[in-house]
Amino acid sequence: MISKQTRTYGILLTALMLLAGAAFAQNSRDAYDLSGKPVDPFKASEGKLVVLLFVRTDCPISNRYAPTIQRLSAEHSAAARFWLVYPDKNQNAQQIRAHLRDYGYTISALRDPQHGLVKLARVTITPEAAVFTSDGRLVYHGRIDNWFVEMGRARSAPTTHELENALRAAERDAQASLPPEPAVGCYISDLD
């Protein structure tokens, strides 16, 4: 027979584990702005769709997408909040600020050195996009479009537009989701 004290201890331990799990899940969504302050892009997006675009300062394919990313952000600003996410642990805020300036980005930038957003978005490549509903449900992750066939080989122009299609679908229907499409670019290092 289990004593009342043992049962109480078990209930308290279970409650603490649930609270710790919830705290970890919430903190795994936090990244850092360029001043080092934790930011949860879902809370900061004020009820809009959340679009995470994973980029690196040294990835030539990511860099070629800068005009496309800026255009999509401007066109969908009423319904979606775009965030540039820098997952490379070795890229510091100064390097990221220079990258933003060099490529004319006006989109908010986050550092994700612990890869909490990387894991949440299920991405492995830069550039890669993830679209979430305002409540955090992943509705698309993968390439922006099919401009790049493989590393070092690009079409003259993309013929499909997966990110744009995902945004339009999610704007029309919050329950819509599209299958993932493999991205071409630079691997995100140190994935667990």
WODA-V729785 format. One record per backbone hydrogen bond with DSSP energy under -1.0 kcal/mol. CO is the residue of the C=O (numbers start at 1). NH is the residue of the N-H. If there is no record, write none. Layout:
CO;NH + CO;NH
//
This chain:
3;7 + 4;8 + 5;9 + 6;10 + 7;11 + 8;12 + 9;13 + 10;14 + 11;15 + 12;16 + 13;17 + 14;18 + 15;19 + 16;20 + 17;21 + 18;22 + 19;23 + 20;24 + 21;25 + 22;26 + 23;27 + 24;28 + 26;29 + 27;30 + 31;39 + 32;111 + 33;36 + 37;33 + 39;31 + 40;44 + 43;46 + 45;48 + 49;81 + 50;132 + 51;83 + 52;130 + 53;85 + 54;128 + 59;63 + 60;64 + 61;65 + 63;66 + 65;69 + 66;70 + 67;71 + 68;72 + 69;73 + 70;74 + 71;75 + 72;76 + 76;79 + 76;80 + 79;49 + 81;51 + 83;53 + 84;110 + 85;55 + 86;112 + 88;91 + 92;96 + 93;97 + 94;98 + 95;99 + 96;100 + 97;101 + 98;102 + 99;103 + 100;105 + 101;104 + 108;84 + 110;86 + 111;32 + 112;115 + 115;119 + 116;120 + 117;121 + 118;123 + 124;188 + 126;186 + 128;54 + 129;142 + 130;52 + 131;139 + 131;140 + 132;50 + 133;136 + 137;133 + 139;178 + 140;131 + 142;129 + 144;163 + 147;155 + 150;153 + 153;149 + 153;150 + 160;146 + 161;165 + 162;166 + 163;167 + 164;168 + 165;169 + 166;170 + 167;171 + 168;172 + 169;173 + 173;176 + 181;143 + 186;126
//
